């Protein structure tokens, strides 16, 4: 799980969902600031801990 600046003004947060169907799956979120990207990433982490099926959902 990490957050990094993809390009100026666009931050990326990522959560590893593990191996699904023989492939590594990650959920990625984008935000204009580092704090927002980390917040969105942490929301995904909480959902993952609650065993929500994130692989089936599309982030909007």
C-alpha positions in Angstrom: 0.0 0.0 0.0 1.5 3.2 -1.1 0.9 6.7 -2.4 3.0 8.6 -4.9 2.9 11.6 -7.2 2.2 10.3 -10.7 2.7 13.7 -12.3 2.4 17.2 -11.0 -1.0 17.6 -9.5 -2.0 14.0 -9.6 -1.4 11.6 -6.7 -2.0 7.8 -6.8 -2.9 5.5 -4.0 -2.8 1.7 -4.3 -4.0 -1.3 -2.3 -2.9 -4.9 -3.0 -5.9 -7.2 -3.1 -3.8 -10.3 -3.4 -3.8 -13.1 -6.0 -7.2 -13.5 -7.8 -7.5 -16.0 -10.7 -3.7 -16.4 -10.9 -3.0 -12.7 -11.3 -1.9 -10.1 -8.8 -4.8 -7.6 -8.3 -4.5 -4.0 -7.1 -7.0 -1.3 -6.6 -5.8 2.2 -7.6 -7.3 5.6 -6.7 -6.4 9.0 -8.0 -6.6 12.4 -6.3 -5.3 16.0 -6.8 -3.4 16.0 -3.4 -1.4 13.5 -1.4 -3.7 13.8 1.6 -6.8 12.9 -0.5 -5.0 10.0 -2.2 -4.0 8.6 1.2 -7.5 9.1 2.5 -9.0 7.3 -0.4 -6.4 4.5 -0.1 -7.2 4.2 3.6 -10.9 3.9 2.8 -10.1 1.0 0.5 -7.9 -0.6 3.2 -10.8 -0.4 5.7 -13.2 -2.0 3.2 -10.7 -4.7 2.5 -10.5 -5.5 6.2 -14.3 -5.7 6.4 -14.0 -8.3 3.6 -15.8 -6.2 1.0 -15.2 -7.7 -2.5 -13.2 -4.8 -4.0 -12.2 -6.8 -7.1 -15.8 -6.7 -8.3 -16.4 -3.0 -7.7 -15.3 -0.1 -10.0 -14.3 3.0 -8.2 -16.0 6.2 -9.4 
